[in-house]
Amino acid sequence: MKRVVSVSLGTSKRDKSAEVNILGEEFILERRGTDGDMKRYAELFTELDGAVDCLGVGGADLYLQIEEKKYAFREIKALIAGAKKTPVVDGGGLKHTLERRAIEQLTTEGIFPLKGKKALIVSAVDRFGMAQALDKSGADVVYGDFLFGIGLPIPVRSYRAVRILGALLLPIITNLPFKWFYPTGEKQEKRTPKFPKYFLEADLICGDWHYIRRFMPDKLPGKTILTQTLRASDLELLKEAGVHQAITTTPVINGETFATNVMQGVIVAHLGKRPEDISEQEYLDVLKELDWKPNVITLNA
């Protein structure tokens, strides 16, 4: 039986584990939160090294990427340095394949045709595959990197601008403390609504769930949310907000979804290769075999 463990800087309240058969193999999938404790986070990567088939970077990004250029968060890279034998993934392999394909499937499968609609992606540099697909979808897109990543009232309205700004700012941002840009520990449980105008103008709101949850207004009547993973409590929050439907890019396992770093870990463990040795085409080939599709959950008629 193969074992994939996501070590998260997020709250331990969201911990879970599941046994599942994928592509004929038995897997144990785990999520372990450290409540923002950086020391414990680093210790777990050292303790689990060599004892599991793949480790996931949860509640954090190891890399931010624009086009083919990747920028490593110096702080996160140092924290996972204890994992020397076990492959480590941060979900990037699926953010650039599964999530890009999910945007395309919204239109091709008639789930949510995007042409002529308004969309908000809360952070493009965190999910550049999704951002690229939105750019080609015919939607009117707001890229929220300045709004929600830095807190500046600057909506970016073109993917070309995202590329230019990313090349200028990511070398600086990835050398600063990670917690300046992303909620960790108990902060993931706190909501601080910000720039509600851009949420309310959008037909589709997509991207990282913790960003969406933290900054969304209390009411989002009739909206569609596309994100990576939602728990039962998250769905209840969205239902109370009046959201029409939630769409997750990762499959439902035991009634809930795991994050992209866990599901990328499944593919890496299945292939038995280091993530740096796996091509984008190999991910696409396995995804075709898995036939994972966007999971649509209707919350309010």
N, C-alpha and C positions, 0 to 999 in steps of 0.2 A: 504494500500500500504506500502510495506517495503522499508526502506531506508538504503543504505550502502554508507558510505563516507570514501574515502581514503584521509588522511591528509599527504601531501608530503613535504619533505624538498627540493624538486626540484623546478624548475622554474614554475611560475604561467602561463607561456605562453602555457603550455600543459594541462591546466584545461579543463574539459569537464563534461557534464552530459547527462544522457540518461534514458528514460523510456522503460522498456522491460518486457515481460512476460516470466517467467522461471518456468517450472514445475507447470503451472497453477496459479502462483502468480505474482502480479504486483510489480515491483521493480523500485525504483529510484536509479541510480548509479551515484556517483559524485566523482570527483577528485579535490582536492584543494591544490595548491602549495603555499608554504610560502617563496619561493626564498631564502632558506637557513637561514631564521630567526628563530633561536632556541626558542626565547621567544614566538613568535606568534604561533609556532608549538605546544608548550606546552599549550598555552591558548586555542587553538582550541579543543584539546582533553578534556579539562575541560568544555568548552562551549557546546560541542556536547554530552557530557556524559548524557545518559538517554533520549536524544532527537532523537536518531537514533537506528536502529536495530543492526548495527555492524560498527565498526571503523577499518580502515586499516592503517597500518604503511607504508607510501609510501616514496620513495626516501631514504630508509634506511632499515636496517635489525634489527629486535629485537633480533633474535637468529642466530648464526651460528651453524651448526650441522655436526658431523662426526659419522656415525653409529647411536647408540642410545643416544649418549652424546650431550646435547645442552649447548651452552655457550651464555649467555645474554650479549649484549652490555650495560654496566653499564649506559652510558650516555643516550642512547635511552630509557632504562627502566625508568629512572628518568623523562624524558620528557613526557612520556605518563601516568605518575602516577595519573593524574587528572581524568582519565577514570576509575571510580569505579563501575559503573552500567552496562555500555555497553560493550559487548565482544570486544576484540581487537585482530586483526590477522595481521601477516606480510607476508602472502602468503606461509608460511612453509608447511601447510597442503596440498597444491597443488604441491609445489616443489618436495615433496617426493612421490607423487602419480601420478598426471596428467603428470608432466614432465618426470618422469621415464617411464611411459606408452608411452609417445610421442616418446621417443628414440626407444622403442621396435616396435612401429607402423611404423617407417620409413622403417624397414626391412619387417615386416610381411605383410604390405599393399603395398610393392613395391615402396614406395615413394622415398627412398634413402637407398638402402641396404648398410650397413656399413662395412661388413666383407671385410678386405683387404684395406679399405680406411683410409685416415689420418684425424684425427679430433683434433680440438683445443677447449677446454672449458676454458673460460677466468678466471673463479673462481670456483673451485670444492667445497670449503667450503660454498659458497653461495647457491649451488644447488647440494647437495650431492646425491639426488635421480637420477638426470641426470648423475652425475659422475659415480655412481654405474652401471647404465644401459650401459653407454659407455664402462666401463671396461669389461662387459660381451658381448659386441656386436661383438667382433672380429676386431674392428678398432684399428689402431695405434694411441694412444691418447697422447696429450700433455696437462697437467693440468697447467694452467697459473697463479696459486696463487702467486708464487714468482715473476713472470714476471710483472704482472699487479697490484697485490695487494700491493706488497712491493717495486717493482721496481728493483729487483735483477735479473741479467741475468742467471737464473737457471730454465731451463725447467724441470718440474717433469714429469716422463714418466711412472709411475705406480701408481695405486690406493692404493696399499699397502703403498707406500711412503707418499701419501696424508694423510692416516690414522695416520701414525706415526708422521708426521710433525704437523698435526692438533692437536693431543693430547698434543704436546709440546708447540705449539705457541698460540693456541686459548685462553687459560686462560690469556695470556699476552695481546694479541691484543684487546680482548673485554673490557679491562679496560683502553684503550687509547682513545683519541678523535676520534670520528667516521669519521670526515672529513679527517683524515689522510689516510683513506683507500677507501673512496667512494666519488664521486663528488656530491656536493649539490649546490642548487641555480643556479646562472649563470654559474658555472663551468660545469654543465651538457650540456651547449651549446657550450663549448669550446672543440676543438679537439687537442690532443697532441699525434700524432702517435708515437708508441713505439714498438720495437722488431718486425718490419714488417715481418721478415723471417718466424716467426711461423704462421702468418696469411696466407702468400703466399704459404707455404708448405701444408696447410690443405685443404682437400676437403670440410669438414664441419666445420663451425665456430659456436659455440653455447655458451649460457649462458646469463648473464644479458646484456640488450641492452645498458645501459649507459656505461658499460665497453667496449663493442664492439665498439660503436660509438666513444668513446673518443680515443681509442688506435689504431684503424684500420688504415692501410695506405689508401691513396687517391684512389688507384685502387685495386680491388679484382676481376679480370676477371674470370668468370665461377664458382665462389664459391657459396656455399649454406649456408645461415644464418638461424639458429634456435634460436629463442628467445621468450620472453614472450609477448611483446606488441610493436607495430609499428604504428606510425601515418603517415599521408600522406607525410609529409615532410621527415620522415625517409626513406620511400620507394623511394622517389625521390633521396635522397642521395645514397642509395644502387644501384639504377638504373644507376646513373651517374658513380658509381664506377665500373660498369660492372658486378655486381653480377647477377648470373643466376636466382636464386630463393630465396625467403624469406619464412620461415615457422614459423608461430606463434602457440604457445601452447594453448592460450586462444581464445575463439570464437570472431568472428567479430560482433560488435554491432554498428549499424548506420555507417557502412563503416570503422570503426577502432576497435582496441582491447583495453580492459582495462587490467591493470596489475594483477598479480596473487593474490595480497592482496585483490583486489576488488572482484575477482571471488571466492576466499575462503570465503570472507564475505557473498556472496550470499548463499553459502552452509550452513554456520553457521546460518544465519538468517532463512533459510528454515527449518533447523532441530530444531531451537529454543533451542539450547544447548550451553553451554560454550565451547570454542574450546578445552580446556584441557580435556573435557569429551567426545570428539568425537574420536573414534578409526580410525585407518588407513582403516580398512575394511568398516566403515561407509562412509568415503570419496569415496572409490572405488565403493560402492553400488550406491551412488548418481551420481557419474561420469558415471557409466554404464547406469543409467536412462537418464542422460542428453545427452549421446552419443556425447560428445565433441571430435573432432578429429583434428589432426594437419591441420592448414589452409595453403595451399600452394599458393603462389603468384609468378607467373612467371614474371620476370623483364626484362631479356634479353635472347634471344634464344641461 
